Amino acid sequence: MEHSEKWLLFQENIGTHLSMDETSLSRGELYTIVTIKDAKGRKGAILAMVKGAVSNNVISVQHRLPEGIRDKVAEITID
């Protein structure tokens, strides 16, 4: 998949309360990671990983979720 170098999306991991934070994984590459708070870091905690921290890129990946699934989100906490 071409996009896997720029973003990953796991719609089956959707939750009502999300958390978003940036992290540097390797070689100084910055990623924005969206996680499900209720998963508490366990399996299924990652909803999306997006290369970089440009808000429009993160939003465009999240908009790939069908509207009905996006509507389940009640809160996004940003660090």
N, CA and C atoms as a LAMMPS dump frame, in Angstrom:
ITEM: TIMESTEP
0
ITEM: NUMBER OF ATOMS
237
ITEM: BOX BOUNDS ff ff ff
-5.0000000000000000e+02 5.0000000000000000e+02
-5.0000000000000000e+02 5.0000000000000000e+02
-5.0000000000000000e+02 5.0000000000000000e+02
ITEM: ATOMS id mol type element x y z
1 1 1 N 0.824 -1.184 0
2 1 2 C 0 0 0
3 1 3 C 0.873 1.253 0
4 2 1 N 0.653 2.119 -0.956
5 2 2 C 1.434 3.344 -1.038
6 2 3 C 1.241 4.243 0.178
7 3 1 N -0.001 4.353 0.613
8 3 2 C -0.297 5.274 1.704
9 3 3 C 0.311 4.858 3.03
10 4 1 N 0.691 3.599 3.198
11 4 2 C 1.183 3.134 4.491
12 4 3 C 2.456 3.847 4.933
13 5 1 N 3.157 4.487 4.007
14 5 2 C 4.326 5.271 4.395
15 5 3 C 3.92 6.634 4.917
16 6 1 N 2.698 7.08 4.61
17 6 2 C 2.226 8.404 5.024
18 6 3 C 1.178 8.334 6.127
19 7 1 N 0.368 7.277 6.127
20 7 2 C -0.659 7.143 7.153
21 7 3 C -1.193 5.715 7.233
22 8 1 N -1.7 5.39 8.403
23 8 2 C -2.388 4.118 8.652
24 8 3 C -3.675 4.439 9.388
25 9 1 N -4.744 3.725 9.084
26 9 2 C -6.038 3.964 9.713
27 9 3 C -6.663 2.617 10.059
28 10 1 N -7.083 2.47 11.306
29 10 2 C -7.689 1.215 11.782
30 10 3 C -9.095 1.532 12.287
31 11 1 N -10.049 1.669 11.359
32 11 2 C -11.386 2.114 11.726
33 11 3 C -12.097 1.169 12.689
34 12 1 N -11.696 -0.091 12.703
35 12 2 C -12.324 -1.035 13.633
36 12 3 C -12 -0.7 15.085
37 13 1 N -11.013 0.175 15.302
38 13 2 C -10.609 0.55 16.661
39 13 3 C -11.281 1.833 17.144
40 14 1 N -12.349 2.26 16.499
41 14 2 C -13.003 3.521 16.863
42 14 3 C -13.503 3.479 18.31
43 15 1 N -13.497 4.628 18.93
44 15 2 C -14.002 4.764 20.299
45 15 3 C -14.623 6.131 20.466
46 16 1 N -15.238 6.368 21.608
47 16 2 C -15.898 7.648 21.852
48 16 3 C -14.934 8.719 22.338
49 17 1 N -13.857 8.308 22.992
50 17 2 C -12.893 9.261 23.543
51 17 3 C -11.508 8.961 22.972
52 18 1 N -10.979 9.932 22.219
53 18 2 C -9.698 9.766 21.541
54 18 3 C -8.654 10.696 22.14
55 19 1 N -7.412 10.351 21.908
56 19 2 C -6.286 11.167 22.318
57 19 3 C -5.354 11.31 21.126
58 20 1 N -4.776 12.5 20.948
59 20 2 C -3.901 12.756 19.82
60 20 3 C -2.602 13.356 20.328
61 21 1 N -1.482 12.813 19.855
62 21 2 C -0.175 13.309 20.286
63 21 3 C 0.84 13.054 19.18
64 22 1 N 1.886 13.863 19.16
65 22 2 C 2.968 13.675 18.196
66 22 3 C 4.118 12.96 18.888
67 23 1 N 4.826 12.147 18.108
68 23 2 C 5.996 11.46 18.64
69 23 3 C 7.019 11.264 17.528
70 24 1 N 8.27 11.193 17.908
71 24 2 C 9.351 10.928 16.96
72 24 3 C 9.738 9.458 17.13
73 25 1 N 9.514 8.653 16.097
74 25 2 C 9.75 7.216 16.21
75 25 3 C 11.181 6.822 15.866
76 26 1 N 11.722 7.361 14.782
77 26 2 C 13.089 7.016 14.392
78 26 3 C 13.624 8.058 13.414
79 27 1 N 14.928 8.213 13.398
80 27 2 C 15.595 9.131 12.478
81 27 3 C 14.956 10.512 12.453
82 28 1 N 14.369 10.927 13.56
83 28 2 C 13.771 12.245 13.657
84 28 3 C 12.454 12.406 12.924
85 29 1 N 11.888 11.317 12.417
86 29 2 C 10.598 11.392 11.728
87 29 3 C 9.479 11.601 12.742
88 30 1 N 8.658 12.603 12.511
89 30 2 C 7.559 12.945 13.415
90 30 3 C 6.265 12.308 12.921
91 31 1 N 5.503 11.735 13.841
92 31 2 C 4.212 11.124 13.538
93 31 3 C 3.17 11.63 14.513
94 32 1 N 1.942 11.772 14.024
95 32 2 C 0.801 12.059 14.884
96 32 3 C 0.067 10.743 15.079
97 33 1 N -0.183 10.4 16.34
98 33 2 C -0.843 9.136 16.655
99 33 3 C -2.168 9.441 17.357
100 34 1 N -3.237 8.852 16.833
101 34 2 C -4.562 8.995 17.428
102 34 3 C -4.898 7.663 18.091
103 35 1 N -5.157 7.699 19.401
104 35 2 C -5.439 6.473 20.149
105 35 3 C -6.805 6.534 20.816
106 36 1 N -7.301 5.361 21.166
107 36 2 C -8.568 5.221 21.869
108 36 3 C -8.261 5.188 23.357
109 37 1 N -8.798 6.133 24.108
110 37 2 C -8.479 6.212 25.536
111 37 3 C -8.899 4.956 26.303
112 38 1 N -10.068 4.412 25.982
113 38 2 C -10.57 3.249 26.724
114 38 3 C -9.682 2.022 26.579
115 39 1 N -8.894 1.951 25.505
116 39 2 C -8.015 0.793 25.293
117 39 3 C -6.799 0.827 26.216
118 40 1 N -6.489 1.99 26.769
119 40 2 C -5.392 2.15 27.728
120 40 3 C -4.074 1.531 27.24
121 41 1 N -3.766 1.736 25.95
122 41 2 C -2.497 1.277 25.403
123 41 3 C -2.442 -0.198 25.033
124 42 1 N -3.522 -0.917 25.237
125 42 2 C -3.546 -2.346 24.887
126 42 3 C -3.835 -2.532 23.398
127 43 1 N -3.945 -3.769 22.986
128 43 2 C -4.248 -4.104 21.598
129 43 3 C -5.509 -3.361 21.15
130 44 1 N -5.452 -2.784 19.966
131 44 2 C -6.602 -2.059 19.441
132 44 3 C -6.657 -0.607 19.866
133 45 1 N -5.58 -0.113 20.479
134 45 2 C -5.58 1.263 20.98
135 45 3 C -5.343 2.298 19.883
136 46 1 N -4.723 1.922 18.777
137 46 2 C -4.384 2.9 17.746
138 46 3 C -5.504 2.994 16.707
139 47 1 N -5.997 4.212 16.526
140 47 2 C -6.97 4.475 15.478
141 47 3 C -6.255 4.926 14.204
142 48 1 N -5.25 5.804 14.36
143 48 2 C -4.553 6.31 13.177
144 48 3 C -3.134 6.722 13.518
145 49 1 N -2.257 6.599 12.519
146 49 2 C -0.897 7.135 12.576
147 49 3 C -0.696 7.908 11.286
148 50 1 N -0.266 9.167 11.439
149 50 2 C -0.08 10.035 10.279
150 50 3 C 1.325 10.611 10.329
151 51 1 N 2.06 10.497 9.236
152 51 2 C 3.408 11.046 9.191
153 51 3 C 3.325 12.566 9.249
154 52 1 N 4.086 13.158 10.165
155 52 2 C 4.1 14.602 10.34
156 52 3 C 3.077 15.067 11.366
157 53 1 N 2.983 16.381 11.481
158 53 2 C 2.059 16.966 12.455
159 53 3 C 1.234 18.089 11.832
160 54 1 N 1.086 18.056 10.516
161 54 2 C 0.293 19.073 9.829
162 54 3 C -1.178 18.745 10.031
163 55 1 N -1.904 19.671 10.646
164 55 2 C -3.292 19.396 11.023
165 55 3 C -4.164 19.005 9.833
166 56 1 N -3.992 19.636 8.674
167 56 2 C -4.808 19.282 7.51
168 56 3 C -4.575 17.846 7.065
169 57 1 N -3.355 17.335 7.2
170 57 2 C -3.064 15.944 6.845
171 57 3 C -3.749 14.985 7.81
172 58 1 N -3.704 15.304 9.099
173 58 2 C -4.351 14.464 10.112
174 58 3 C -5.863 14.465 9.898
175 59 1 N -6.43 15.635 9.647
176 59 2 C -7.876 15.744 9.415
177 59 3 C -8.285 14.961 8.176
178 60 1 N -7.501 15.046 7.097
179 60 2 C -7.872 14.337 5.868
180 60 3 C -7.874 12.824 6.073
181 61 1 N -6.963 12.319 6.884
182 61 2 C -6.957 10.875 7.168
183 61 3 C -8.178 10.509 8.006
184 62 1 N -8.497 11.317 9.006
185 62 2 C -9.666 11.021 9.842
186 62 3 C -10.961 11.106 9.041
187 63 1 N -10.998 11.944 8.021
188 63 2 C -12.192 12.04 7.182
189 63 3 C -12.346 10.838 6.255
190 64 1 N -11.375 9.949 6.223
191 64 2 C -11.514 8.7 5.474
192 64 3 C -12.441 7.73 6.205
193 65 1 N -12.685 7.992 7.488
194 65 2 C -13.647 7.188 8.236
195 65 3 C -15.047 7.548 7.747
196 66 1 N -15.919 6.566 7.557
197 66 2 C -17.295 6.887 7.179
198 66 3 C -17.938 7.794 8.237
199 67 1 N -18.791 8.697 7.785
200 67 2 C -19.4 9.681 8.683
201 67 3 C -20.084 9.029 9.885
202 68 1 N -20.76 7.925 9.679
203 68 2 C -21.443 7.238 10.78
204 68 3 C -20.481 6.768 11.855
205 69 1 N -19.279 6.381 11.45
206 69 2 C -18.264 5.956 12.415
207 69 3 C -17.676 7.18 13.11
208 70 1 N -17.4 8.245 12.348
209 70 2 C -16.871 9.483 12.948
210 70 3 C -17.833 10.058 13.972
211 71 1 N -19.127 9.888 13.753
212 71 2 C -20.137 10.438 14.665
213 71 3 C -20.085 9.802 16.05
214 72 1 N -19.428 8.666 16.189
215 72 2 C -19.311 8.002 17.49
216 72 3 C -18.362 8.741 18.423
217 73 1 N -17.478 9.569 17.866
218 73 2 C -16.486 10.277 18.673
219 73 3 C -17.143 11.431 19.418
220 74 1 N -16.958 11.435 20.744
221 74 2 C -17.509 12.498 21.591
222 74 3 C -16.45 13.503 22.007
223 75 1 N -15.174 13.045 22.054
224 75 2 C -14.127 13.913 22.575
225 75 3 C -12.773 13.506 22
226 76 1 N -11.957 14.527 21.676
227 76 2 C -10.569 14.304 21.28
228 76 3 C -9.707 15.18 22.164
229 77 1 N -8.797 14.557 22.906
230 77 2 C -7.873 15.281 23.764
231 77 3 C -6.555 15.426 23.031
232 78 1 N -6.033 16.651 23.001
233 78 2 C -4.776 16.929 22.322
234 78 3 C -3.758 17.395 23.342
235 79 1 N -2.564 16.798 23.291
236 79 2 C -1.508 17.161 24.236
237 79 3 C -0.792 18.396 23.753
